[in-house]
Amino acid sequence: MNDPVNNPSHYTSSAAKCKLCEEPIECIDVTEHMGFCLGNAVKYIWRAGLKSEDKTVQDLEKAIWYINRHIQKLEKQI
């Protein structure tokens, strides 16, 4: 059964699997170890087109937005 809050289908539909145990890898398994902006960018790239194919470009544009925001943050630290 699809749980749209805790386990929506577009969160778990990736074909990525752990090479050691063959268990599916969810996006959060990777992104929870990153900062907010970079984690969100990876999330949007990872799931691009999984929610809806007509939203693929929008998902990638959101990833670019988060990457640019992270770059701006880094530039302010210099």
Phi and psi restraints in degrees (range 20) as a CNS / XPLOR table:
assign (resid 1 and name C) (resid 2 and name N)
       (resid 2 and name CA) (resid 2 and name C) 1.0 -78.5 20.0 2
assign (resid 2 and name N) (resid 2 and name CA)
       (resid 2 and name C) (resid 3 and name N) 1.0 123.1 20.0 2
assign (resid 2 and name C) (resid 3 and name N)
       (resid 3 and name CA) (resid 3 and name C) 1.0 -105.2 20.0 2
assign (resid 3 and name N) (resid 3 and name CA)
       (resid 3 and name C) (resid 4 and name N) 1.0 101.0 20.0 2
assign (resid 3 and name C) (resid 4 and name N)
       (resid 4 and name CA) (resid 4 and name C) 1.0 -67.5 20.0 2
assign (resid 4 and name N) (resid 4 and name CA)
       (resid 4 and name C) (resid 5 and name N) 1.0 -12.9 20.0 2
assign (resid 4 and name C) (resid 5 and name N)
       (resid 5 and name CA) (resid 5 and name C) 1.0 -95.1 20.0 2
assign (resid 5 and name N) (resid 5 and name CA)
       (resid 5 and name C) (resid 6 and name N) 1.0 -53.3 20.0 2
assign (resid 5 and name C) (resid 6 and name N)
       (resid 6 and name CA) (resid 6 and name C) 1.0 -94.4 20.0 2
assign (resid 6 and name N) (resid 6 and name CA)
       (resid 6 and name C) (resid 7 and name N) 1.0 -22.3 20.0 2
assign (resid 6 and name C) (resid 7 and name N)
       (resid 7 and name CA) (resid 7 and name C) 1.0 -153.6 20.0 2
assign (resid 7 and name N) (resid 7 and name CA)
       (resid 7 and name C) (resid 8 and name N) 1.0 56.0 20.0 2
assign (resid 7 and name C) (resid 8 and name N)
       (resid 8 and name CA) (resid 8 and name C) 1.0 -64.6 20.0 2
assign (resid 8 and name N) (resid 8 and name CA)
       (resid 8 and name C) (resid 9 and name N) 1.0 151.0 20.0 2
assign (resid 8 and name C) (resid 9 and name N)
       (resid 9 and name CA) (resid 9 and name C) 1.0 -59.4 20.0 2
assign (resid 9 and name N) (resid 9 and name CA)
       (resid 9 and name C) (resid 10 and name N) 1.0 -34.6 20.0 2
assign (resid 9 and name C) (resid 10 and name N)
       (resid 10 and name CA) (resid 10 and name C) 1.0 -72.9 20.0 2
assign (resid 10 and name N) (resid 10 and name CA)
       (resid 10 and name C) (resid 11 and name N) 1.0 -11.3 20.0 2
assign (resid 10 and name C) (resid 11 and name N)
       (resid 11 and name CA) (resid 11 and name C) 1.0 -81.8 20.0 2
assign (resid 11 and name N) (resid 11 and name CA)
       (resid 11 and name C) (resid 12 and name N) 1.0 -28.6 20.0 2
assign (resid 11 and name C) (resid 12 and name N)
       (resid 12 and name CA) (resid 12 and name C) 1.0 -116.0 20.0 2
assign (resid 12 and name N) (resid 12 and name CA)
       (resid 12 and name C) (resid 13 and name N) 1.0 11.9 20.0 2
assign (resid 12 and name C) (resid 13 and name N)
       (resid 13 and name CA) (resid 13 and name C) 1.0 -94.0 20.0 2
assign (resid 13 and name N) (resid 13 and name CA)
       (resid 13 and name C) (resid 14 and name N) 1.0 5.6 20.0 2
assign (resid 13 and name C) (resid 14 and name N)
       (resid 14 and name CA) (resid 14 and name C) 1.0 -70.9 20.0 2
assign (resid 14 and name N) (resid 14 and name CA)
       (resid 14 and name C) (resid 15 and name N) 1.0 147.8 20.0 2
assign (resid 14 and name C) (resid 15 and name N)
       (resid 15 and name CA) (resid 15 and name C) 1.0 -85.3 20.0 2
assign (resid 15 and name N) (resid 15 and name CA)
       (resid 15 and name C) (resid 16 and name N) 1.0 -0.4 20.0 2
assign (resid 15 and name C) (resid 16 and name N)
       (resid 16 and name CA) (resid 16 and name C) 1.0 -63.9 20.0 2
assign (resid 16 and name N) (resid 16 and name CA)
       (resid 16 and name C) (resid 17 and name N) 1.0 132.0 20.0 2
assign (resid 16 and name C) (resid 17 and name N)
       (resid 17 and name CA) (resid 17 and name C) 1.0 -135.5 20.0 2
assign (resid 17 and name N) (resid 17 and name CA)
       (resid 17 and name C) (resid 18 and name N) 1.0 149.0 20.0 2
assign (resid 17 and name C) (resid 18 and name N)
       (resid 18 and name CA) (resid 18 and name C) 1.0 -66.0 20.0 2
assign (resid 18 and name N) (resid 18 and name CA)
       (resid 18 and name C) (resid 19 and name N) 1.0 131.0 20.0 2
assign (resid 18 and name C) (resid 19 and name N)
       (resid 19 and name CA) (resid 19 and name C) 1.0 -67.9 20.0 2
assign (resid 19 and name N) (resid 19 and name CA)
       (resid 19 and name C) (resid 20 and name N) 1.0 -26.2 20.0 2
assign (resid 19 and name C) (resid 20 and name N)
       (resid 20 and name CA) (resid 20 and name C) 1.0 -83.5 20.0 2
assign (resid 20 and name N) (resid 20 and name CA)
       (resid 20 and name C) (resid 21 and name N) 1.0 -44.0 20.0 2
assign (resid 20 and name C) (resid 21 and name N)
       (resid 21 and name CA) (resid 21 and name C) 1.0 -114.5 20.0 2
assign (resid 21 and name N) (resid 21 and name CA)
       (resid 21 and name C) (resid 22 and name N) 1.0 -6.9 20.0 2
assign (resid 21 and name C) (resid 22 and name N)
       (resid 22 and name CA) (resid 22 and name C) 1.0 67.0 20.0 2
assign (resid 22 and name N) (resid 22 and name CA)
       (resid 22 and name C) (resid 23 and name N) 1.0 10.0 20.0 2
assign (resid 22 and name C) (resid 23 and name N)
       (resid 23 and name CA) (resid 23 and name C) 1.0 -74.9 20.0 2
assign (resid 23 and name N) (resid 23 and name CA)
       (resid 23 and name C) (resid 24 and name N) 1.0 148.1 20.0 2
assign (resid 23 and name C) (resid 24 and name N)
       (resid 24 and name CA) (resid 24 and name C) 1.0 -62.4 20.0 2
assign (resid 24 and name N) (resid 24 and name CA)
       (resid 24 and name C) (resid 25 and name N) 1.0 144.4 20.0 2
assign (resid 24 and name C) (resid 25 and name N)
       (resid 25 and name CA) (resid 25 and name C) 1.0 -104.1 20.0 2
assign (resid 25 and name N) (resid 25 and name CA)
       (resid 25 and name C) (resid 26 and name N) 1.0 125.0 20.0 2
assign (resid 25 and name C) (resid 26 and name N)
       (resid 26 and name CA) (resid 26 and name C) 1.0 -93.5 20.0 2
assign (resid 26 and name N) (resid 26 and name CA)
       (resid 26 and name C) (resid 27 and name N) 1.0 155.3 20.0 2
assign (resid 26 and name C) (resid 27 and name N)
       (resid 27 and name CA) (resid 27 and name C) 1.0 -53.3 20.0 2
assign (resid 27 and name N) (resid 27 and name CA)
       (resid 27 and name C) (resid 28 and name N) 1.0 -41.3 20.0 2
assign (resid 27 and name C) (resid 28 and name N)
       (resid 28 and name CA) (resid 28 and name C) 1.0 -62.9 20.0 2
assign (resid 28 and name N) (resid 28 and name CA)
       (resid 28 and name C) (resid 29 and name N) 1.0 -27.2 20.0 2
assign (resid 28 and name C) (resid 29 and name N)
       (resid 29 and name CA) (resid 29 and name C) 1.0 -60.2 20.0 2
assign (resid 29 and name N) (resid 29 and name CA)
       (resid 29 and name C) (resid 30 and name N) 1.0 -28.8 20.0 2
assign (resid 29 and name C) (resid 30 and name N)
       (resid 30 and name CA) (resid 30 and name C) 1.0 -94.5 20.0 2
assign (resid 30 and name N) (resid 30 and name CA)
       (resid 30 and name C) (resid 31 and name N) 1.0 -49.6 20.0 2
assign (resid 30 and name C) (resid 31 and name N)
       (resid 31 and name CA) (resid 31 and name C) 1.0 -74.6 20.0 2
assign (resid 31 and name N) (resid 31 and name CA)
       (resid 31 and name C) (resid 32 and name N) 1.0 -19.9 20.0 2
assign (resid 31 and name C) (resid 32 and name N)
       (resid 32 and name CA) (resid 32 and name C) 1.0 -67.8 20.0 2
assign (resid 32 and name N) (resid 32 and name CA)
       (resid 32 and name C) (resid 33 and name N) 1.0 -10.7 20.0 2
assign (resid 32 and name C) (resid 33 and name N)
       (resid 33 and name CA) (resid 33 and name C) 1.0 -98.4 20.0 2
assign (resid 33 and name N) (resid 33 and name CA)
       (resid 33 and name C) (resid 34 and name N) 1.0 5.9 20.0 2
assign (resid 33 and name C) (resid 34 and name N)
       (resid 34 and name CA) (resid 34 and name C) 1.0 -112.8 20.0 2
assign (resid 34 and name N) (resid 34 and name CA)
       (resid 34 and name C) (resid 35 and name N) 1.0 167.9 20.0 2
assign (resid 34 and name C) (resid 35 and name N)
       (resid 35 and name CA) (resid 35 and name C) 1.0 -69.7 20.0 2
assign (resid 35 and name N) (resid 35 and name CA)
       (resid 35 and name C) (resid 36 and name N) 1.0 168.8 20.0 2
assign (resid 35 and name C) (resid 36 and name N)
       (resid 36 and name CA) (resid 36 and name C) 1.0 -57.3 20.0 2
assign (resid 36 and name N) (resid 36 and name CA)
       (resid 36 and name C) (resid 37 and name N) 1.0 -54.6 20.0 2
assign (resid 36 and name C) (resid 37 and name N)
       (resid 37 and name CA) (resid 37 and name C) 1.0 -66.0 20.0 2
assign (resid 37 and name N) (resid 37 and name CA)
       (resid 37 and name C) (resid 38 and name N) 1.0 -46.2 20.0 2
assign (resid 37 and name C) (resid 38 and name N)
       (resid 38 and name CA) (resid 38 and name C) 1.0 -67.7 20.0 2
assign (resid 38 and name N) (resid 38 and name CA)
       (resid 38 and name C) (resid 39 and name N) 1.0 -37.5 20.0 2
assign (resid 38 and name C) (resid 39 and name N)
       (resid 39 and name CA) (resid 39 and name C) 1.0 -61.9 20.0 2
assign (resid 39 and name N) (resid 39 and name CA)
       (resid 39 and name C) (resid 40 and name N) 1.0 -42.5 20.0 2
assign (resid 39 and name C) (resid 40 and name N)
       (resid 40 and name CA) (resid 40 and name C) 1.0 -66.6 20.0 2
assign (resid 40 and name N) (resid 40 and name CA)
       (resid 40 and name C) (resid 41 and name N) 1.0 -38.3 20.0 2
assign (resid 40 and name C) (resid 41 and name N)
       (resid 41 and name CA) (resid 41 and name C) 1.0 -60.3 20.0 2
assign (resid 41 and name N) (resid 41 and name CA)
       (resid 41 and name C) (resid 42 and name N) 1.0 -46.7 20.0 2
assign (resid 41 and name C) (resid 42 and name N)
       (resid 42 and name CA) (resid 42 and name C) 1.0 -62.2 20.0 2
assign (resid 42 and name N) (resid 42 and name CA)
       (resid 42 and name C) (resid 43 and name N) 1.0 -41.2 20.0 2
assign (resid 42 and name C) (resid 43 and name N)
       (resid 43 and name CA) (resid 43 and name C) 1.0 -57.8 20.0 2
assign (resid 43 and name N) (resid 43 and name CA)
       (resid 43 and name C) (resid 44 and name N) 1.0 -46.9 20.0 2
assign (resid 43 and name C) (resid 44 and name N)
       (resid 44 and name CA) (resid 44 and name C) 1.0 -67.8 20.0 2
assign (resid 44 and name N) (resid 44 and name CA)
       (resid 44 and name C) (resid 45 and name N) 1.0 -36.5 20.0 2
assign (resid 44 and name C) (resid 45 and name N)
       (resid 45 and name CA) (resid 45 and name C) 1.0 -67.8 20.0 2
assign (resid 45 and name N) (resid 45 and name CA)
       (resid 45 and name C) (resid 46 and name N) 1.0 -46.8 20.0 2
assign (resid 45 and name C) (resid 46 and name N)
       (resid 46 and name CA) (resid 46 and name C) 1.0 -57.6 20.0 2
assign (resid 46 and name N) (resid 46 and name CA)
       (resid 46 and name C) (resid 47 and name N) 1.0 -42.6 20.0 2
assign (resid 46 and name C) (resid 47 and name N)
       (resid 47 and name CA) (resid 47 and name C) 1.0 -99.5 20.0 2
assign (resid 47 and name N) (resid 47 and name CA)
       (resid 47 and name C) (resid 48 and name N) 1.0 7.0 20.0 2
assign (resid 47 and name C) (resid 48 and name N)
       (resid 48 and name CA) (resid 48 and name C) 1.0 -54.4 20.0 2
assign (resid 48 and name N) (resid 48 and name CA)
       (resid 48 and name C) (resid 49 and name N) 1.0 122.5 20.0 2
assign (resid 48 and name C) (resid 49 and name N)
       (resid 49 and name CA) (resid 49 and name C) 1.0 83.9 20.0 2
assign (resid 49 and name N) (resid 49 and name CA)
       (resid 49 and name C) (resid 50 and name N) 1.0 -7.3 20.0 2
assign (resid 49 and name C) (resid 50 and name N)
       (resid 50 and name CA) (resid 50 and name C) 1.0 -77.8 20.0 2
assign (resid 50 and name N) (resid 50 and name CA)
       (resid 50 and name C) (resid 51 and name N) 1.0 -33.0 20.0 2
assign (resid 50 and name C) (resid 51 and name N)
       (resid 51 and name CA) (resid 51 and name C) 1.0 -75.0 20.0 2
assign (resid 51 and name N) (resid 51 and name CA)
       (resid 51 and name C) (resid 52 and name N) 1.0 -43.4 20.0 2
assign (resid 51 and name C) (resid 52 and name N)
       (resid 52 and name CA) (resid 52 and name C) 1.0 -163.1 20.0 2
assign (resid 52 and name N) (resid 52 and name CA)
       (resid 52 and name C) (resid 53 and name N) 1.0 126.1 20.0 2
assign (resid 52 and name C) (resid 53 and name N)
       (resid 53 and name CA) (resid 53 and name C) 1.0 -59.1 20.0 2
assign (resid 53 and name N) (resid 53 and name CA)
       (resid 53 and name C) (resid 54 and name N) 1.0 -32.6 20.0 2
assign (resid 53 and name C) (resid 54 and name N)
       (resid 54 and name CA) (resid 54 and name C) 1.0 -75.2 20.0 2
assign (resid 54 and name N) (resid 54 and name CA)
       (resid 54 and name C) (resid 55 and name N) 1.0 -3.1 20.0 2
assign (resid 54 and name C) (resid 55 and name N)
       (resid 55 and name CA) (resid 55 and name C) 1.0 -105.0 20.0 2
assign (resid 55 and name N) (resid 55 and name CA)
       (resid 55 and name C) (resid 56 and name N) 1.0 6.3 20.0 2
assign (resid 55 and name C) (resid 56 and name N)
       (resid 56 and name CA) (resid 56 and name C) 1.0 -58.7 20.0 2
assign (resid 56 and name N) (resid 56 and name CA)
       (resid 56 and name C) (resid 57 and name N) 1.0 -48.8 20.0 2
assign (resid 56 and name C) (resid 57 and name N)
       (resid 57 and name CA) (resid 57 and name C) 1.0 -62.2 20.0 2
assign (resid 57 and name N) (resid 57 and name CA)
       (resid 57 and name C) (resid 58 and name N) 1.0 -41.9 20.0 2
assign (resid 57 and name C) (resid 58 and name N)
       (resid 58 and name CA) (resid 58 and name C) 1.0 -61.8 20.0 2
assign (resid 58 and name N) (resid 58 and name CA)
       (resid 58 and name C) (resid 59 and name N) 1.0 -42.1 20.0 2
assign (resid 58 and name C) (resid 59 and name N)
       (resid 59 and name CA) (resid 59 and name C) 1.0 -60.5 20.0 2
assign (resid 59 and name N) (resid 59 and name CA)
       (resid 59 and name C) (resid 60 and name N) 1.0 -43.5 20.0 2
assign (resid 59 and name C) (resid 60 and name N)
       (resid 60 and name CA) (resid 60 and name C) 1.0 -68.6 20.0 2
assign (resid 60 and name N) (resid 60 and name CA)
       (resid 60 and name C) (resid 61 and name N) 1.0 -34.8 20.0 2
assign (resid 60 and name C) (resid 61 and name N)
       (resid 61 and name CA) (resid 61 and name C) 1.0 -65.7 20.0 2
assign (resid 61 and name N) (resid 61 and name CA)
       (resid 61 and name C) (resid 62 and name N) 1.0 -36.7 20.0 2
assign (resid 61 and name C) (resid 62 and name N)
       (resid 62 and name CA) (resid 62 and name C) 1.0 -65.1 20.0 2
assign (resid 62 and name N) (resid 62 and name CA)
       (resid 62 and name C) (resid 63 and name N) 1.0 -39.9 20.0 2
assign (resid 62 and name C) (resid 63 and name N)
       (resid 63 and name CA) (resid 63 and name C) 1.0 -60.6 20.0 2
assign (resid 63 and name N) (resid 63 and name CA)
       (resid 63 and name C) (resid 64 and name N) 1.0 -44.3 20.0 2
assign (resid 63 and name C) (resid 64 and name N)
       (resid 64 and name CA) (resid 64 and name C) 1.0 -60.9 20.0 2
assign (resid 64 and name N) (resid 64 and name CA)
       (resid 64 and name C) (resid 65 and name N) 1.0 -41.2 20.0 2
assign (resid 64 and name C) (resid 65 and name N)
       (resid 65 and name CA) (resid 65 and name C) 1.0 -58.9 20.0 2
assign (resid 65 and name N) (resid 65 and name CA)
       (resid 65 and name C) (resid 66 and name N) 1.0 -45.8 20.0 2
assign (resid 65 and name C) (resid 66 and name N)
       (resid 66 and name CA) (resid 66 and name C) 1.0 -67.6 20.0 2
assign (resid 66 and name N) (resid 66 and name CA)
       (resid 66 and name C) (resid 67 and name N) 1.0 -37.5 20.0 2
assign (resid 66 and name C) (resid 67 and name N)
       (resid 67 and name CA) (resid 67 and name C) 1.0 -64.4 20.0 2
assign (resid 67 and name N) (resid 67 and name CA)
       (resid 67 and name C) (resid 68 and name N) 1.0 -45.6 20.0 2
assign (resid 67 and name C) (resid 68 and name N)
       (resid 68 and name CA) (resid 68 and name C) 1.0 -61.5 20.0 2
assign (resid 68 and name N) (resid 68 and name CA)
       (resid 68 and name C) (resid 69 and name N) 1.0 -39.4 20.0 2
assign (resid 68 and name C) (resid 69 and name N)
       (resid 69 and name CA) (resid 69 and name C) 1.0 -62.9 20.0 2
assign (resid 69 and name N) (resid 69 and name CA)
       (resid 69 and name C) (resid 70 and name N) 1.0 -41.1 20.0 2
assign (resid 69 and name C) (resid 70 and name N)
       (resid 70 and name CA) (resid 70 and name C) 1.0 -65.1 20.0 2
assign (resid 70 and name N) (resid 70 and name CA)
       (resid 70 and name C) (resid 71 and name N) 1.0 -41.3 20.0 2
assign (resid 70 and name C) (resid 71 and name N)
       (resid 71 and name CA) (resid 71 and name C) 1.0 -61.0 20.0 2
assign (resid 71 and name N) (resid 71 and name CA)
       (resid 71 and name C) (resid 72 and name N) 1.0 -45.1 20.0 2
assign (resid 71 and name C) (resid 72 and name N)
       (resid 72 and name CA) (resid 72 and name C) 1.0 -59.6 20.0 2
assign (resid 72 and name N) (resid 72 and name CA)
       (resid 72 and name C) (resid 73 and name N) 1.0 -40.4 20.0 2
assign (resid 72 and name C) (resid 73 and name N)
       (resid 73 and name CA) (resid 73 and name C) 1.0 -63.2 20.0 2
assign (resid 73 and name N) (resid 73 and name CA)
       (resid 73 and name C) (resid 74 and name N) 1.0 -43.4 20.0 2
assign (resid 73 and name C) (resid 74 and name N)
       (resid 74 and name CA) (resid 74 and name C) 1.0 -64.7 20.0 2
assign (resid 74 and name N) (resid 74 and name CA)
       (resid 74 and name C) (resid 75 and name N) 1.0 -40.4 20.0 2
assign (resid 74 and name C) (resid 75 and name N)
       (resid 75 and name CA) (resid 75 and name C) 1.0 -64.5 20.0 2
assign (resid 75 and name N) (resid 75 and name CA)
       (resid 75 and name C) (resid 76 and name N) 1.0 -32.6 20.0 2
assign (resid 75 and name C) (resid 76 and name N)
       (resid 76 and name CA) (resid 76 and name C) 1.0 -70.8 20.0 2
assign (resid 76 and name N) (resid 76 and name CA)
       (resid 76 and name C) (resid 77 and name N) 1.0 -22.6 20.0 2
assign (resid 76 and name C) (resid 77 and name N)
       (resid 77 and name CA) (resid 77 and name C) 1.0 -80.1 20.0 2
assign (resid 77 and name N) (resid 77 and name CA)
       (resid 77 and name C) (resid 78 and name N) 1.0 -16.7 20.0 2
